[in-house]
Amino acid sequence: QVQLVESGGGLVQPGGSLRLSCAASGSIFRINAMGWYRQTPGKQRDLVAVITSGGSTDYVDSVKGRFTISRDNAKNTVYLQMVSLKPEDTAVYYCNTLPYHKGYWGQGTQVTVSS
């Protein structure tokens, strides 16, 4: 049974920082690229950051220079460090493989950027 468990979200002021974590079952973690996705009410879930099994990364333009994705293979965990947060970053954040697997979606973690 594959499980992805996200954590680390919260309420932060504009300009603040958060670090999200995603704990993954080992069977998928080591062989898959992993991604962080986010979704706001009424909109589709969008990919914002990717890290390959080899450690290469890529980001959507709106978060480049502010978000950093990383992975700890020993802990089967992928992280998303977010700095200089903006109100438009407010969303539920999820992790999944790339391409995503429908059966792997977790509960997500809410990030709210507001003063």
N, C-alpha and C positions, 0 to 999 in steps of 0.2 A: 504494500500500500504506500503510494507516494504521498508525502505530506510536505506542504510549504507553509511555514508559519511566520508571518510578518509581525514586527514590533517596532517600537521607537517613535511612533507618531505623537502628535500633541498640538497644543496651541502655542504659537510663537508670534512675536511681533515682527513686522516687516524689518528686514535686515538681519534677522536672527538666523540661528542654525539648528539643524536637527541631524541625527544619524539614525537611519533606518537599518534594521537587520532582517534577514530572511534565513531561517533555518530550514535546510532541505534534507530529505532522505538521501543517503549516500548513493543509491543506485542510479540516480539521475545526475547528481551534482558533478561528478568527475568527468562525465562524457559530454555534457551539454553546455552550450552557451546559455547564459542566464540573463534575464532582463528585468528591469523595473518598469512597471506600467502604472498609469494613473488614470482615474476616472472621476468626472464631476457629474452631478445629477443631470440626467437627460442627454448626456453625451457618450460617445463611444469610449472604450478603454484604449488609451494610446501608449505606445512604447516611448520611454524617455531615455533609457540608458541600457547599454548592452555590454557584457563582458564575455569573451570567449573562454573556452577551457584553457587556452594558452595565455590568457591575461590581456589580450587586446581589447580596447574599449572604444565605444562610440556613443554619441549623445545627439538628441534632437537639438536643433539650433537654440531653442528658447532656454535651455539649461546649460549650454556649453559655458565653461568657465566658472560655473557656480555649483554644479553637482559633480561628484566623483563616485564612480562605482568601483568596488573592489571585491575580492573573494578570498576566503581563507579555506583552502581545500582540506586542511586538517580538521576544521570544525564544521565542514559542510555548510558554510554560511556565506552569504553574499550581503554586502553592505551598500548603502547609498548615503554618502555624506553630502548634506545640502547646506550651503551657506548663502548669504545675501538673499534670503527668501523674500518672495514677493507675494502679494495677495493672490495673484493669478496662479500660484503654485498650490493653492488650496485644492485638495482632492483626496480621494482614498487611493493609497498606493499599494500595489500588489507586485509580487515577484512571480515569475514563471520562466519556463524554458523559452528558447528562441529557436524555431517558431513555438508559440505557446501551445500547450496541451489543455484542452477544455476541462479535463478531469483533475487538473493540478491546481486550479485557482483556490487560494485560501480566503480568509476573511478580510484580508487587507488591514491597513493601518491608516487612520485618519490623520491628515496633516491640515491644520488650519492656520493660515497666516493672516493675522488681524491685529489692529491696534485697539 
